[in-house]
């Protein structure tokens, strides 16, 4: 979408004139920063970019981007965005949502956007807590989470947004972390190049209501040992010196290999025709296994708006009808 | 229109059917009701009679009345499906109250409908389905054909099943397939009896079952056999003729309410060069809107069958934001789900058309029955002060103008518009005089032009005449801006919690809706513009009210009627009109919702005449009620 006669925009150009009002120290700042940087690198145009959000802390995002933006209602951003993308497929449509917005109140729209493969890019800020309503547990909070609405610990089992997206037929499913800027930017760029629905779950720290939710694997000291970077075509290795790996048994149950068995580490294929390996990684027990980030799945599939608009274009081309023909159609009679 | 819906021999106000017993007779009008199992093809039969009759130039009005179940247990009372039609040689407004002719395909149909058949009316019974088990299913303990309960009707008993099988002896269809043609045998009898032309039905069936010629052949054979049977066996001493109605000159087609509503939307879209986008989720009785608009892809109409009602309206809002005209179609339960999103469209000041094809509530209610009880939901069913334009259609043909008007208002004023129709209008049909395309009113669509470099775009800078904000399509250079459900500062559109600004925006959104009234033509009345009683109506009771009031006028009563298409805003001249009468009466199929609105707004003692039983008003009941009101006024 770049043209020769217009200068490429910089990160600064994507900043709106509105003061950013997230809590100081919120992970959202680093995500905003990474997205602005990635958008500038991608040569995006302000007027071709639309950011649509629901309700929650993350959903304030559009106000801080000097693009088109629509801050809609709770959980419904994918539905509004679907209407936008269907109506003008040339627009670059991004949805910004959170774990409450997308996984709870808007769960239905999220799975159906995935199923249809609409050309939307969904950034799901997952802080495993309700921030804007001041700290209740969310559908991604671990069981036993003590909050104001669960003083004895939450009884709900959480679900994994990645597994949900895969189960719903997601064609691009990835995970990034707020503080790992370059990796996050790379995920944003890969999502951008995907034609169908692209979903990035972004682990985001809420330093007020759920501080340190991810510290157990994102802190510098433990990061190498506790995180698994997914790289297409490369074996699933982790550890300080890549001395450990993940392999699967015949039932796609993961297990850790090391030493002489390191060569058995599974070679990652994000384009695999089965979602099984991605699902296996998405549902690994966080306490026993490293936490994977990167692209879980990326497959090509014609997208929804293409199919819809193709039908309309073909009908318009093949069956021209004037308004008069339409209204005067069927069995008519004259009264004189 | 010439003539009025008055008492001429066979009308609904005559308790006795005037169909003569012998000789060739010319009639003004006839009311026929087809009733049978929901699998007996009564809707198709009624539809065929309607098409033929419309093409023959009669005025016609129809009322399909069917169960919600696709196939309720065969032979039972809940499974009875009926189709009433009234045709005439003069201008009529309703499908009639009581039928002159009842076709009952089984005992359940007989039991459900015999109570309404006029005295001395014709009752055509299918004898084949009066076995002991059939009677039991219909909860008859005694065979009604033998206990004298049918005395006073002209009963014609025919074993339709046997006759149809005989007629189709050479057909390759199995007995089951043959039996399915018995409705056409009955139709053939009625075609002879009322001198209907058979060609339109031949053509229609050939089209409907184009891929199954054996079915077409069998149906036509059964119809021809029924026709011949009626003619030769002399079960009737006469056949009847209903001359064409004197209608205003023009080209006509028979139309159902949901169809014409869709055509109105598409016509406005073409006129304003604004493409339509429908987001919808199937719901009775609105699904036909989704079906119909889905067939207009060649006119650039996009339809999106969403995952739920909320997604449907949200996608429509997304489409409107992008520069298309977003529409969502549903019924009351769906409107309840969409309420929050409609509030967003009000806040974002985007055009949107919400079609509520009302049905009997509350909750799931009676999905296939009609009601007008969603008016207050349309007016007030959202959080906060969130006024929206509410307009209503009153007949199948009127729905075209209302659909058109909804788009015109939404795009000119940049507001969401709620259209109230109902199941009676949606599925009923009438002849529609087709409009002159060139004379349709303009549809104003003003997209904001590209911005000027260095000048910040103001998304809430308003058109002084309408207070509409600019329609700034994403993709347009220089117009980047953010909108949303949070309160914003006027002009700049920036988020604002300022007290004075909020008050100003509340007032502005209300004023925007109120200003729509400036577009409205003066109110029309049937009858004088002052007098004893004004009957006000909105929506589908229009026909029953018109029929009742014109009959009373012919009897010299000082009574007029007027109809409200615009419910929010109300016409500016409504108050003066109401004050010109001693009494204002408002019949509506709810517990007095519009009456309450008018009473509170104008402090006028509007008298509510309420009926909430899932059925349309009968014109006779309205007439009787108004007669008592007239006596009280005097």
Interface residues (C-beta under 8 A of the other chain):
Chain A: X16 X18 X46 X47 X48 X50 X52 X62 X63 X66 X67 X68 X69 X70 X71 X72 X73 X74 X76 X79 X80 X81 X82 X83 X84 X85 X86 X87 X88 X90 X91 X108 X109 X112 X308 X309 X311 X312 X315 X316 X318 X319 X320 X321 X323 X324 X326 X327 X328 X329 X330 X331 X332 X333 X334 X335 X336
Chain B: X51 X54 X55 X57 X200 X247 X248 X249 X250 X251 X252 X253 X254 X263 X266 X267 X270 X271 X275 X277 X279 X296 X297 X298 X299 X300 X301 X302 X304 X306 X307 X308 X310 X311 X312 X314 X315 X316 X317 X318 X319 X320 X321 X322 X323 X324 X326 X340 X341 X343 X344 X348 X433 X434 X435 X437 X473 X474 X475 X476 X477 X478 X479 X480 X481 X482 X483 X484 X485 X486 X494 X495
